[in-house]
Amino acid sequence: MWRPLERIRHNSAPAAWPTAEAAAKSRLFSPIRVGPVVLAHRTWVPAMVPWRATENGDVTPEVLGWYERFARGRPAALVVEATGIRDVPSGPLLRIGHDRFIPGLTELVRVVREASAGHTRLFIQIIDFLTIRRRPDPAKFFERYLTITPAHRAAFGQSEAGESDIRHWLASLDAHALSGVLTEREAEALQTGFRERVTDIDQPHVRELPQVLPALFAQAAERARRAGFDGVELHYAHAYTMASFLSRLNDRQDGYGGDLEGRVRLPREVCIRVRAAVGCDVVVGCRILTEECIDGGSTLADSAFFACELAAAGLDYISLSRGGKFEDASQPKVGEAAYPYTGQSGYECMPSYYSDAQGPFGRNLGPAAQVRARLHARGFHTPVVVAGGIHNFAQAEAALAAGQADIVGFARQSLADPDWFRKVRLGRGHEVRLCTYTNYCEALDQRHRQVTCSRWDRQELDEPGIALSADGKRRLTAPRWDA
């Protein structure tokens, strides 16, 4: 994980917790309309991937337990993890690319409704992603994976040479010599693993994404409606397909890249198609980045434009994140895939308690305020959700008072204490288990291990009936709290 040059330790602060009476009168615990639904208050649990689904993308008892535990804390809104819209293998991540996933997702909705006593609105984040492969062993890369081209033959100097001779020669070259032979993309495939891009329009399946994706997203959203979700969140953020269409790095020349209008074209078309599929009774929102935080990436001005265009397309809310890109990710180990939260952009997405002078708390609030101001200037009052290092009541209330957002997301803090919302509303904020921002959870995610929190995962391991991690050393949900 990238770290800033400044190594200033920042500690989470409880600040002043409100009494139950003050909480009831606060902005944070006031209702807000989001499209066709009214949230009981302005608290939000953003999507987090817990690595608890089956290899086939099915809901498991561990998935149900994860969301049930959040629901017992009664946040106003809970967003289910990034869920794949294609019916293709994707490891232990939830999927919604076929009707066979509906029963499991329906049970998930039922569990959340029951655990929250109908208090929590449930959305599901739907996502598309392109191919990314693990960093290969160099010998295997040259032996099996590299496609030999005329350029390689020319560099070898013997146009009639056998392919095996060329592969053997390439494998013998040092890094400096290889840099003069391999293309930039070939070198990337060797050093970090092959990664497909939306700009690879020489590949038919990539070229046809604008014709394919609107229907896939719409079908997934309609399945979510049938499963009983209150809404869907279109994942247009971080390192994935739709975010890549929005990126300044998208230079497609087919009308779906280049300038701002071209880059927002497909995301807007997906919004319109999804809305047509689910009607007006289902919330349709999206998550975008305020800034990509990479060289040549999209800026705050871009995201403000995109927010307005997507609001005009009929979105019910816009959730704002930042960073989390592949372009500056750290080199993975051989046999592992690149992880988009290991570079500087990843740090901006999930900063830790060791930070620069700005600190890890609320780094996205200023940019979010500017996006929201642009929306209002254009006549849109689409609710804006912001998250990023917000862990105490005073932070959240101040952000709402300053007009930096309309709804506040608590990701790592809700993982540290799913009962944050009930405790604060009941005037028992002093009992909140604060996130310490060590990014213990992020390290588990990076290794594709079941995500837990160091604040509770080794506690009360002898509690009857609790689910344990695959290694048997950690509990999978936080200890129960009774008001």
N, C-alpha and C positions, 0 to 999 in steps of 0.2 A: 504494500500500500504506500502510495506517495505521501510524503509528509512535508509541510512547509518548512522553510529554513528557520523561521522563528519557532522555538520550542517552548511556548508559554503554556503552563498548565492552567486550565480553566475548570473550576469545580461547579457542578450543578448546585443551584440555590433554591431552597424552598420559597424564599421571599415571604410575603404575608398571605397566608391562606385565609379565605373569607369565612365568615360565619354562614350558617345555612340561610339566614335571612338575606345576607349580602349576596350570596351566590344566586338566590332566587331572583334578585333584582338586577343581576349583571347582564351585560351584553352577551357573554359567552353562553349563558343558560337561558337566553331568549330564543323564541322560535324563529324559523325562517322558511320561506317557501322556496323549494327547488323544483321548478317545473310543476308537474302534477301532484307532488307530495309536499307535506309540511314536515320539516324536521323539528323535533321537540326542542332542540337547542342547536348550538353551532359547533358541536364537537364531532370529530371525524377520525376514524381509523383508516389510514391509507392502505393500499394493497401491499402485502409483504408475502414473499414466497417462503413457506415453511418446510418444503421438501418432505411432504407426507403422503402424496398421492401414490398410486401404483405406477409401475413402469408403463402401463397402458393408459395412464391419465385418469383413472377412476378415483372417486371419493372413497376414502377409507375411514375406519373408526378414529384413526389419529387425526385426519382432516376434520372430522366432526368435532372431536374434542378441542382442537385448536380454536375453531370459530365459536364453539359454545362458551369457551372460557372468556373470550372477548365480549360476547353478548351478555354474559352475566354482569359485566361492569356497566352495561346500558349506555354505550355511546349513542349519539343520535344517528350516526351513519357508520356502517362498516363495509369496507370494500374487499371482496374476495380477491385473492391473489391473481396475478397475470395468468390467464387461462387461454390455451391455444385454440385458434379457430379452425385449424386444419386437422384432418384425421390422419396424422402422421406421427411416428414415434418421436417422443421428445423427453424421455426420462420421467422421473417422478414429479411431473408438473400436471396440474389439472388441465383437462381438455374439454372442449364443447363443440368439436367438429363433426359430431354425428348424434343422431337421436338416442343412441344407446347410453349417452352420458346423462340424459335428462333425469332418470330415476334417482341417481346418486345426488345430483344437484338439487332436486326437489326435496330430498331428505335433508340436505344441508340447510335449505331455506326453513324447513320445519323446525330443525334444531335451534336455529338462531331466533326464530319467532318465539318459541317456547322459553328459551333461556332468558330472553330479554323481556318477557311478558308483553310482546308486541311493541316494545318501545323503540327498538333499533331498526332503522331502514337498511335494507341489504342490497348492495350493488355488486356487480361482478365485472372485473376488468378483463377485457378481451384483447388478444394480442396476436400479431403475426411476426414471425422472425425468419430470417434467411439462414442459409447453411453456414455453420462455422465448425471447423474441424480441430482436433487436438494437434498440438505441436508434434511433428513426427520425429522419429529417430532419423538422423541424417542419412544413414546407410539405406534405410527403407525408403526414404524420400527419393533418393536418386535411383534406387533399384525399381520402385513400383509406381510412385505417385507423379513424378515430374513428366509432363508431356514433352517429348523431344521435338524441337522445331528446327526449321532451316537455320535460324540464328545460332542454335547450339552447334549444328553441323559446321557452319561457317567458322565459328570460334575454334572448333576442333581442328579445322584445316583439311579435313579429308571428306569430301562430299559423298563418297561411296562407302564410308565406314559403316559398320554394323551398329545398330542402336545400343547393344550391350557394351561395345567399346566406348561409345560416347558417355554412357552412364558411368562406367568405371572411371573414365577420365575426370568427369565432373566431381565424382565423389572424392577424388584425390586432391582437388584444389583446396588451397587455404582460403580464408575469408576474403582477403584482399583480391585474390585472383577471381573468386566467384563473383565479386561485386561488378566486375567488368563483363561477365557472361550472362548472369541471370537478370531478368527484368525485375522491376520493383515488386511486382505482384508475386513473381516466383520466389524472390528472396524473402518476402513476407511469409509465404506458405512454408518455407523451410524454417524460418526463425521463430514464428509464432503460431503457425497453423493457417490453413486456407480459410479465408472469410469472404463470403459473397457480398456484393454491394448492389444497391438499387441501380447503380450506373452501369452494371454489366449487361447492357442491352444487346450485346452480341449473343447472349444466351436467350433462347426463345421464352423460357419460363419467367425470366426476369423482365424481358421486354413487355410481356403480356400482363404484368402485375396490375396495371391500371384497369384492365378489362376483367380481371379475376377477383381482386380483393373486395370491391364493393359488395358483390354477392356473398362472399364468404363471411364478411363481417355481418351483413344483414341476416343471414341464416343463423349465425351464432347468437345474435341478439334476439331473434325470434325464439330460439330454444331457451334462452334465459327467461324470456317472458313466460313461456309455457311452464318452466320450472318454478315460477312464482317470485322471481327477483323483482324488487322495486325499480331497478334500473340497471343500465350497463354503462361502463366507463371505457371509452375507446383509448387504447394505450398508444399515444402519439409521442412518448417521451423516451429518453435514454438511448439505448444502442440498437433499437429494433426497426422493423421495416418502415412503419409510418413516420417515425421520427427522422429516418434517413431521407424520406421524401421532403420533409420540411427543412432539412439541413442546407446551409450554404454550400456544402460540399457536393450537393446534388446538381450536377451539370447536364442532366439528360436534355436532349435536344428534340424530344417528341411532344413538347407541350406540358410535360410533367416534371420539369426541373428548370434550372436557370434562375429566372427572376422570381420575386416574391409570389406573383400571381401563379406562375407555373408550379412552384413548389407546394403551394397550398391547394392546388387543384384536386389532387386525389384525396387528401384528407377531407376536403369539403364534400366531394362526391360520396365518400363513405358515410359521412354524417347524414346526408340527404337520403341515401339508400337505407340506412339503419332506421331513421325516423319513419320512413314509409313502411318498413317491415313491422315495427312495433306499435305504431300509432302514437296517440297523444297521452295515453295513460301510463306510459313507462318513461322513467327518467332516462335521458341520453346525455351523458357528459363526456369529457375527455381529459386526459392528462397531457400537458405539454411542458416544455422547458422554458424558463425565462431566458436562460443562456446555455449554450452548449459547453462553454468553458474550454474550448480547444482552439488551436491555431486555425484560423480561417473559418471557424464555425459560426453558427447563427448567434445573433446578438439580441439585446433587449428590444431594440427597435423592430427586429424581425418578429419576435414573439408577440409584441403588442399588435402588430399588423395581423398576425395569424389569429390571435384571440378574437379580434373584431370580425374577421372573415368567418370564423367558425361560429361565433355568436349569431351572426347574420344567417347562417345556415340552419339555425334552430337548436343549438345546444342549450341544455338546461343549466349546466355549470361548467367551469373550467378549473381544473386542479393544476397547480403549478409546482414543478420540481426544478432541478437544475443539474447539469453535468451528467456523469455516468455514461461515458462513451468508450467505444473500442479504440478509437484513434490514438489515444495516449495511454492505453492500458500497459501494464508491466508485462515483460516477456514471461510467458508461462513455462513451467518445467516441461521437459519432454514427456509426452503422454497426457498432458493436461491442456485444456482449452483456455484461451484468453478470457479474462474476467473484466467486465467494463467498469469496475469500481476501484481499480488499483492505481490509476493515474491521477493527475491533478484534477481532472474533471470528476473522477470518482470521489475524490476527497470533498469537492464542493457539494456533491450529492449527500454524502454521509460523513461530515467532518467529525473528528474525534476530540477528546478532551485536551490533547496536546495540539495547539493551534497557533495561528498568528495572533496579532494584537486584536483583530476583529473578533476572534473567538468562534466557537462552533454553534453558538446559539442564535437562531434567527437570521442566518446569512441570506436567506431568500426573501426576507420581509421587504426590504427596500425595492428590489426588482419587482416583486409582486405588486407593491403599491403603484408602481408606474404602469404596469399592465392594466390594473384595475382602473386607474385614472384615465387611460386611453379608452377603455371600454365605455366609461361614463361620458367622456367627451363626445363619443360617437353615438350616444343615446342608448347604449346597452346597459342593462342592470343585471346581467348574467352573474350569479354568485361566483365569487372567486374563493377557492380553497387554497390555503398555503400551509406548508409544513417545513420542518427543518430545525431540529434542536429546540423545539418548544416543549418545556416540561413543567412549568409552573403556571398558576392561575394569573399572576400579574403580567407575565409575558403575553399570554393569550388575550387578556382583556385589553392591554395596551395596544396590541396590533389591531383589534377590532375598533377601538376608540379612535385610532389614528387613520382609519380607512385603508389600512394595508391589505385587508382581506375581509371577507364576509363570513368565512367558516375557517376554523383552525384544525389542522391535522396533527395528530400525535401518533407517530409511528413507533420509534424506539421507546418512547416513554410509555405507550400503552402496552408494549411487550414487557417492559420492566414491571408495570403494575396495571393489569387490565381493569382494576377497580378504581383507577384514578377518578373517573367521572362520577361514580357514586360517592366516593369518599369526599370529594370537593363539594358536591351538591349538598351533602349531609352535614357540612361544616366540620368534617374530620380530615381536612387536608394534611394535618400533621402526621397522619398515618400513611401517607403516600410513600411508596417505595420509589425513590427517584432513580431515573436512568443516570448512569455515570459516564456514558459515552466512551466506553473503552472499545466499542465496536467488536466485542466478543461475538455478538450475534452475526455481524457481517462476516467475520472470519469463518464461522460455521457455514454460512451461505456460500462463500467462495469455494469451500470444499464439498459442497452439495451434501452436507450433513444436516440432519434435522435441527432446525433453528430453535434455540432456547435462549434464556437470559441468565447470566452469571449471578444475578441478584437472587435467584430462587431455584435454579435447576439442580442444586445439590442438597436442598432442604427437604426434610420430612420424607425421605426416600422409602420409609417403611409404612407410609400411609396406605391403608388398604385400598386396592382397586385402581391405583394410579398407573398410568401408562408410562413406560420407561423407553429411553432411546434404544436404538439397535444394539449399542454396546452395553446396555444395562446400567450405565453410570449416571444418567441424568433423567430427571422427570421431564415430561413433555409439556406440561402446563403448570401455571403458577399455583401455589397453594390457595385453597379456598379462603375467602374472606367473608365473614358474616357481619352485616351491619348491626 
